[in-house]
Amino acid sequence: MSSIVAIVKSRPETVIEDIHRLMEMAEYRRFVSPENHTLLKVNISWQKFFPACSSTPWQLDGVVQALLADGFSKDSITACHNGTVVVDAKVGEVANKHRAVVEKHGIKNCHLEEQEWIDYHPKAEMLVLDQIYPKGFQIPKPFLGTNIIHLPTMKTHVFTTMTGAMKNAFGGLLNYRRHWTHSVIHETLVDLLAIQKDIHRGLFAVMDGSFAGDGPGPRCMVPSVKGYLLASADQVAIDAVSAKMMGFDPMEIGFIRIAHERGLGCGDLSEIEVRGEDVCKINFHFLKNGNTLASRGQHLIYHGALKPLEYLLLRTPLVPWSYLASRVYHDAYWYPFIGRKRVKEMLDTPWGKLFEEY
């Protein structure tokens, strides 16, 4: 059976119903059973609200309402968040109004850094993770034996061209040392998908493209209103279709191509069954290699002239300098002087008005 990716063009007035219909079009109940606990992996790429950067409240709301309508117990649903060294997820879940949705429905809520992490020995052959973490690595214990529904947004990324369902596992499965993998990020995402197929009972993704982000994502983007929603049980296929819509050849994106070649999903558009909206001619013409001052510095460390200093800069007591530099650049400079105007423009749209209602 070919991989299915469902696509709906939505409006703020119908988005909750559209998400349920979207999930049904993608046959989610074949992959996500109410007999198992279901984790909703929320994406928080910034503790500030910035359109297309993090999961939208209606994305989380729509998925929760679909699950409850289809017989899932609210006690069997948990929204999961992860912080990073530069993003405070507890601030982010409030600013992005995820907390409001959790409280509205009374579902469980967890921050992964507060959960028990256990040693994990991959069953699948790893491309890079066993080399990056030769002493072994850990995963959150609550992930074992559960369903997981990823909630990515449609946006570009300075390290991976685009980011979606596969990249959404990056924060959840790896702890604060995840930045060690950035120089081999494509192979890392493939390893993480193999791990997910081992530890989860069901795997699904609902991607929000009501706002889409172009440029040096996941933060310093130019957001625009697109109104698309995507869903699939195939994490590779949903990312491939999203990449195509943004204007990229999915098989030229490393993590999609490698995952396809290793049989972890389908990245070949000719082999994917797209249901719903016809997006064959959709091309957002997003930028492929957008960068900021901060990301240029990171590229120099991971792939450029500063590569010989990578260990010193990112795995020794000097590490906090990079965290501080990122916070200063993004939070103290970019957001107040550039980002805030873009946020205001998006809040003046119908989707922005919906955001403010939560």
C-alpha positions as CSV (number, residue, x, y, z in Angstrom):
1,M,0.0,0.0,0.0
2,S,1.3,3.4,-0.9
3,S,1.9,6.1,1.7
4,I,-1.0,8.5,2.3
5,V,-0.7,12.2,2.8
6,A,-3.9,14.1,3.4
7,I,-4.1,17.8,2.7
8,V,-6.9,20.3,3.5
9,K,-7.2,24.0,2.7
10,S,-8.7,25.4,5.8
11,R,-10.1,28.6,7.3
12,P,-10.1,29.8,10.9
13,E,-13.9,29.3,11.1
14,T,-13.7,25.6,10.2
15,V,-10.2,24.6,11.3
16,I,-11.2,22.3,14.2
17,E,-13.6,20.3,12.0
18,D,-11.1,20.4,9.2
19,I,-8.4,18.8,11.4
20,H,-10.7,15.9,12.3
21,R,-11.6,15.4,8.6
22,L,-7.9,15.6,7.7
23,M,-7.0,12.9,10.2
24,E,-9.8,10.6,9.0
25,M,-8.6,11.1,5.4
26,A,-5.2,9.9,6.4
27,E,-6.8,6.9,8.2
28,Y,-5.2,7.8,11.5
29,R,-7.1,5.1,13.4
30,R,-5.3,2.4,11.5
31,F,-2.1,3.6,13.3
32,V,-3.2,5.2,16.5
33,S,-5.2,3.0,18.8
34,P,-7.2,4.3,21.9
35,E,-5.9,1.2,23.7
36,N,-2.5,2.8,24.0
37,H,-1.6,6.1,25.7
38,T,-1.2,8.9,23.1
39,L,1.5,11.6,23.3
40,L,1.0,14.8,21.4
41,K,4.5,16.1,20.7
42,V,4.1,19.8,20.6
43,N,6.8,21.9,18.8
44,I,8.1,24.9,20.6
45,S,11.0,26.4,18.6
46,W,10.9,29.7,20.5
47,Q,9.4,30.7,23.9
48,K,8.0,33.8,22.1
49,F,5.0,33.7,19.8
50,F,6.2,34.0,16.2
51,P,3.9,32.7,13.4
52,A,4.9,29.4,11.8
53,C,7.6,28.9,14.5
54,S,5.8,26.6,16.9
55,S,2.7,24.5,17.0
56,T,-0.5,26.5,16.8
57,P,-3.2,26.3,19.5
58,W,-5.8,25.2,17.0
59,Q,-3.5,22.5,15.8
60,L,-3.3,21.0,19.3
61,D,-7.0,21.8,20.0
62,G,-8.2,20.1,16.8
63,V,-6.2,17.0,17.3
64,V,-7.4,16.7,20.9
65,Q,-11.0,17.2,19.9
66,A,-10.7,14.6,17.2
67,L,-9.3,12.1,19.6
68,L,-12.0,12.7,22.2
69,A,-14.7,12.5,19.6
70,D,-13.4,9.1,18.5
71,G,-13.4,7.5,21.9
72,F,-10.0,8.4,23.3
73,S,-10.1,9.1,27.1
74,K,-8.7,12.5,28.1
75,D,-6.6,10.6,30.7
76,S,-4.9,8.7,27.9
77,I,-3.7,11.9,26.1
78,T,-0.6,13.8,27.1
79,A,0.8,17.0,25.6
80,C,4.6,16.8,25.6
81,H,7.0,19.7,25.5
82,N,10.8,19.9,25.5
83,G,13.0,22.8,26.3
84,T,16.4,23.5,24.8
85,V,19.4,25.4,25.9
86,V,18.0,28.5,24.3
87,V,14.2,28.0,24.5
88,D,12.2,27.9,27.7
89,A,9.3,25.6,26.9
90,K,7.4,26.5,30.1
91,V,7.3,30.1,29.0
92,G,6.7,29.0,25.4
93,E,3.6,26.9,26.1
94,V,2.0,29.9,27.7
95,A,3.1,32.4,25.0
96,N,2.0,30.1,22.2
97,K,-1.3,29.2,24.1
98,H,-0.7,25.5,24.3
99,R,-1.3,25.6,28.0
100,A,-4.7,27.1,27.4
101,V,-5.7,24.2,25.2
102,V,-4.4,21.6,27.7
103,E,-6.5,23.2,30.5
104,K,-9.5,23.6,28.3
105,H,-9.7,19.8,27.7
106,G,-8.2,18.6,31.0
107,I,-5.6,16.4,29.3
108,K,-2.3,15.6,30.9
109,N,0.7,17.8,30.3
110,C,4.4,17.0,30.7
111,H,7.8,18.6,30.2
112,L,10.2,15.9,29.1
113,E,13.2,17.3,31.0
114,E,11.3,16.6,34.2
115,Q,10.6,12.9,33.2
116,E,12.7,9.9,33.9
117,W,15.2,9.2,31.2
118,I,16.4,5.6,30.7
119,D,19.3,4.0,28.8
120,Y,18.3,2.9,25.4
121,H,20.1,0.4,23.1
122,P,18.9,0.8,19.5
123,K,17.7,-2.4,17.7
124,A,18.2,-0.8,14.3
125,E,21.6,-0.1,12.8
126,M,22.5,3.5,13.6
127,L,24.2,5.8,11.1
128,V,25.7,8.2,13.6
129,L,24.1,8.2,17.1
130,D,26.3,5.4,18.4
131,Q,29.4,7.3,17.3
132,I,28.2,10.6,18.7
133,Y,27.3,9.0,22.0
134,P,29.8,6.1,22.4
135,K,28.9,5.7,26.0
136,G,25.3,5.3,25.2
137,F,22.3,7.7,25.3
138,Q,18.9,7.9,27.0
139,I,15.3,8.5,26.0
140,P,12.3,9.6,28.0
141,K,10.7,6.6,29.7
142,P,7.1,7.8,29.0
143,F,7.8,7.3,25.2
144,L,8.0,3.5,25.5
145,G,5.0,1.6,24.2
146,T,2.9,4.7,23.4
147,N,1.3,6.3,20.4
148,I,2.9,9.6,19.3
149,I,1.3,12.3,17.2
150,H,3.8,15.0,16.0
151,L,2.6,18.5,15.7
152,P,5.1,20.3,13.4
153,T,4.6,23.5,11.4
154,M,5.4,24.2,7.8
155,K,8.7,26.1,7.8
156,T,12.3,26.3,6.5
157,H,15.4,25.6,8.6
158,V,19.0,26.8,8.5
159,F,20.4,23.3,8.9
160,T,18.0,21.0,7.1
161,T,16.4,23.2,4.4
162,M,12.9,22.5,5.8
163,T,11.7,21.1,9.1
164,G,8.6,18.9,9.8
165,A,7.6,15.7,11.3
166,M,11.0,14.0,11.3
167,K,12.7,17.0,12.9
168,N,10.0,17.2,15.5
169,A,11.4,14.1,17.2
170,F,14.8,15.8,17.6
171,G,13.8,17.6,20.8
172,G,11.8,14.8,22.2
173,L,14.2,11.9,22.0
174,L,17.5,13.6,22.7
175,N,18.4,15.6,25.8
176,Y,20.3,18.9,26.1
177,R,23.4,17.4,24.4
178,R,21.4,17.2,21.1
179,H,23.5,20.1,19.7
180,W,26.4,17.6,19.4
181,T,24.6,16.1,16.4
182,H,24.2,19.3,14.3
183,S,27.1,18.5,12.0
184,V,25.4,15.2,11.0
185,I,21.8,16.4,11.5
186,H,20.4,14.6,8.5
187,E,21.7,11.2,9.5
188,T,20.6,11.9,13.1
189,L,17.0,12.4,12.1
190,V,17.0,9.1,10.2
191,D,18.4,7.3,13.3
192,L,15.7,8.9,15.4
193,L,12.9,7.8,13.0
194,A,14.3,4.2,13.2
195,I,14.2,4.5,17.0
196,Q,10.6,5.8,17.0
197,K,9.5,2.8,14.9
198,D,10.9,0.6,17.6
199,I,9.6,2.3,20.8
200,H,6.1,3.6,19.7
201,R,3.0,1.5,19.1
202,G,1.6,4.1,16.7
203,L,3.2,7.0,14.8
204,F,1.3,9.9,13.1
205,A,1.8,13.6,12.3
206,V,-0.5,16.6,11.8
207,M,1.3,19.5,10.2
208,D,0.0,23.1,10.4
209,G,0.5,25.4,7.5
210,S,-2.0,28.0,8.3
211,F,1.0,30.2,8.7
212,A,4.2,29.1,6.9
213,G,7.7,30.3,7.5
214,D,10.3,31.2,4.8
215,G,13.9,32.1,5.3
216,P,16.4,31.3,8.1
217,G,14.1,29.2,10.3
218,P,13.0,28.0,12.7
219,R,12.9,31.5,14.2
220,C,14.0,34.4,12.0
221,M,11.5,33.8,9.2
222,V,9.2,35.8,7.0
223,P,5.7,34.3,7.9
224,S,2.8,34.2,5.5
225,V,-0.7,32.9,5.5
226,K,-1.1,29.7,3.5
227,G,-4.0,27.9,5.2
228,Y,-2.9,24.3,4.5
229,L,-3.1,21.4,6.9
230,L,-1.3,18.0,6.3
231,A,-1.5,14.7,8.0
232,S,0.1,11.3,7.5
233,A,1.3,8.2,9.3
234,D,4.4,8.3,7.1
235,Q,6.8,10.8,8.6
236,V,9.0,10.8,5.5
237,A,6.1,11.3,3.1
238,I,4.5,14.2,4.9
239,D,7.9,16.0,5.0
240,A,8.4,15.2,1.3
241,V,5.0,16.7,0.3
242,S,5.6,19.7,2.5
243,A,9.0,20.2,1.0
244,K,7.5,20.1,-2.5
245,M,4.9,22.7,-1.6
246,M,7.6,25.0,-0.3
247,G,9.5,24.7,-3.6
248,F,12.1,22.1,-2.8
249,D,12.9,18.7,-4.4
250,P,12.4,16.4,-1.4
251,M,14.9,13.8,-2.6
252,E,17.6,16.5,-2.5
253,I,17.0,17.0,1.2
254,G,19.4,14.7,3.0
255,F,17.2,13.3,5.8
256,I,14.3,12.6,3.4
257,R,16.4,10.9,0.8
258,I,18.3,8.7,3.4
259,A,15.1,7.7,5.2
260,H,13.6,6.7,1.9
261,E,16.6,4.7,0.9
262,R,16.6,2.9,4.2
263,G,12.9,2.0,3.9
264,L,11.7,4.1,6.8
265,G,9.1,5.9,4.7
266,C,8.5,7.2,1.3
267,G,10.2,10.4,0.0
268,D,9.4,9.8,-3.7
269,L,6.4,11.9,-4.6
270,S,5.5,9.6,-7.5
271,E,4.9,6.8,-4.9
272,I,2.8,8.9,-2.4
273,E,-1.0,9.0,-2.5
274,V,-2.1,12.6,-1.9
275,R,-5.7,12.9,-0.7
276,G,-7.8,16.0,-0.6
277,E,-6.3,19.2,-2.1
278,D,-4.5,19.0,-5.4
279,V,-1.1,20.6,-4.7
280,C,0.7,19.4,-7.8
281,K,1.1,23.0,-9.0
282,I,1.7,24.6,-5.5
283,N,5.1,26.2,-5.2
284,F,5.7,28.8,-2.4
285,H,9.2,29.5,-3.8
286,F,10.7,29.5,-0.3
287,L,14.4,30.2,0.2
288,K,16.7,27.2,0.3
289,N,19.7,28.7,2.0
290,G,18.5,31.5,4.2
291,N,20.9,32.5,7.0
292,T,21.3,35.0,9.8
293,L,24.4,36.2,11.5
294,A,23.9,33.6,14.2
295,S,23.4,30.7,11.8
296,R,26.4,31.7,9.7
297,G,28.5,31.3,12.9
298,Q,27.0,27.9,13.6
299,H,27.7,26.8,10.0
300,L,31.3,27.8,10.5
301,I,31.5,25.6,13.5
302,Y,29.7,22.6,12.1
303,H,31.0,22.7,8.5
304,G,33.4,25.6,8.0
305,A,36.6,27.2,9.1
306,L,35.8,26.7,12.8
307,K,35.2,22.9,12.5
308,P,38.5,22.0,14.2
309,L,37.2,24.0,17.3
310,E,33.8,22.3,17.4
311,Y,34.6,20.1,20.4
312,L,36.1,22.9,22.3
313,L,33.3,25.3,21.6
314,L,30.4,23.0,22.1
315,R,31.5,20.2,24.5
316,T,33.5,22.0,27.1
317,P,32.9,24.7,29.8
318,L,33.0,27.2,26.9
319,V,29.6,26.0,25.8
320,P,27.6,28.7,27.6
321,W,29.0,31.4,25.3
322,S,27.0,30.0,22.4
323,Y,23.8,29.9,24.4
324,L,24.3,33.5,25.5
325,A,25.1,34.6,22.0
326,S,22.0,33.0,20.6
327,R,19.7,34.5,23.3
328,V,21.2,38.0,22.8
329,Y,20.9,37.8,19.0
330,H,17.4,36.3,18.8
331,D,15.7,37.7,21.9
332,A,17.4,41.0,22.5
333,Y,18.0,42.1,18.9
334,W,16.1,40.2,16.2
335,Y,12.7,39.9,17.8
336,P,12.4,43.5,19.0
337,F,13.8,45.2,15.9
338,I,12.7,42.9,13.1
339,G,10.4,40.1,14.4
340,R,7.8,42.1,16.3
341,K,6.6,44.0,13.1
342,R,6.2,40.6,11.3
343,V,4.2,39.3,14.2
344,K,1.9,42.3,14.2
345,E,1.2,41.9,10.4
346,M,0.2,38.3,11.0
347,L,-2.0,39.1,14.0
348,D,-4.0,41.4,11.7
349,T,-5.0,38.4,9.6
350,P,-8.0,36.1,10.3
351,W,-5.6,33.4,11.6
352,G,-4.0,36.0,13.8
353,K,-7.3,37.0,15.2
354,L,-8.0,33.3,15.9
355,F,-4.8,33.1,17.8
356,E,-5.8,35.9,20.0
357,E,-9.1,34.2,20.9
358,Y,-7.4,31.4,22.7
